[in-house]
Amino acid sequence: MEDLKRYPYRKNDLLQAWDSADELLLQHMSALTLSEKRILIINDQFGALSCGLKNFDITSYTDSYVSYKAIIINSVDKIIPINNFKNLSGIYDYVLIQLPKNMSFFEDILCHLTQHLNSTSQIICGAMIKHLAPASFDLLNKYIGKTTTSLAQKKARLIFSHFEKEKIDSPYPRKVKFDLLEEELLNHSNLFSREKLDIGTRFLLENLPKGDYKTILDLGCANGIVGIMIKKLNPYAKIVFSDESQMAILSAKANYSKFFTDNAEFHWTNCYEDQEKHSLDLVICNPPFHQGNTIGDFIAWQMFHDAKEALKNGGVIRVIGNSHLAYQVKLKKIFANSKVIATNTKFMIVDAVK
C-alpha cells in the first residue's frame, strides 16, 4: 500500500492514504476464498480496500468526491466507484465498510444494504478503536444481525455481522423545517447538521450581502440553504453550488427547485477545483475543519485558493469560522486584504476582495 496517495496530493504530506483498519480488513479477506464472490466496499477512504481487492468482483461506493478521485487515481482508472445507492444491484456476498463518523449515514447505508443481502451475506466493518461509536453496534444489531468482533490490532478492530433481519426501506432523506423558510428542506443522511440549523450557519445567514452580483457561489453548500437565502436577497443572480458530498448536491438540487425555477449550477467536486476562472462575483463559504476523522485547516486553504482563481477582479469572498481559526489572517495572505464584517461570542465573518 506504500504506493497509495491521498487526494488531493500535497507536497510533504505526512498523512498516509490508509490506516490499520484497512490493513486488518485486507488481512482478513486474504484468508478467504473470494473467487465467484461479489464484494461491495463502502467508504474506502483513498482506495486501499478497492485496490487491494481489485482482482476480484468488487463494487466500490463512496459519497465523497475526494475518495472517488483517490480510488480512480490509485487504481490507475481500473476502478470507478458508484456514488448513489440506486446503483447497487443484486446480492453481495461480502460487504466491507470503513465505519463512517456520521451514524445517520451508517443507518442509511445499512437500510439500503438489506435490499442486497441474503442469509449467507456477511458485513465486515473496520474502524480505529478511538473512533468506534457504540451506536454502530446498535445499528448493526437492529438492521443486520448479531455482532462479533476481532481482536484489536494496531489500535483497529473489525466487527462482523451476518444478515438475519428483514428488508427495510431507509428513513432517509428526511424533510426538516427551518424557521427562516416557508418550505421544508430535504436532507440526505450524510449532511452536516441534518436535524437543525447550526449556529454558525445561522449567524452567516444574518450577515449575507445584497448587491449587484451576477454569479454567486455557495462553496461547501450542504443542503443549499445559504445559496437559497442569498438568491432571495439577490433575485437576479445566478447561483452556483459545490460540495464534495454527492448527498449534499442531491439535497441542494431538490431544495433549490422548491423555491426557484431558474437553472442553478451544481458541482460535485473537491472545494472548487478545476472550475471556470474569473467567473464569480461573490463566494460564500463556511469551511469544514475536518476530512473524515482528520482535523486540519487544509480544506479551508484550498477553498480560499480555489475561490481566488474563480473570482473576477473586484469579486468578494465572505467566510465564517470560529474566531480562533483566524481566517482573516489566512485570507490576507492569499488576497492581500481582509476585513472583519461581524463577530459574536464564537464566530467571525470576514470579507476579502480579489
Secondary structure, DSSP 4 states (H G I P E B T S, - for coil): -TT---SS--TT----S--HHHHHHHHHHHTS--TT-EEEEE--SSSHHHHHTTTSEEEEE-SBHHHHHHHHHHTTTS---B--GGG--S--SEEEEE--S-HHHHHHHHHHHGGG--TT-EEEEEEEGGG--HHHHHHHHHHT--EEEPPPBTTEEEEEEE--S-------SEEE--TT-SSPEEE-TT-TT-SS--HHHHHHHTT---SS-SEEEEET-TTSHHHHHHHHHSTTSEEEEEESBHHHHHHHHHHHHHH--S--EEEESSTTTT--TT-EEEEEE---SEETTEE-SHHHHHHHHHHHHHEEEEEEEEEEEEGGG-HHHHHHHHHS--EEEEE-SSEEEEEEE-
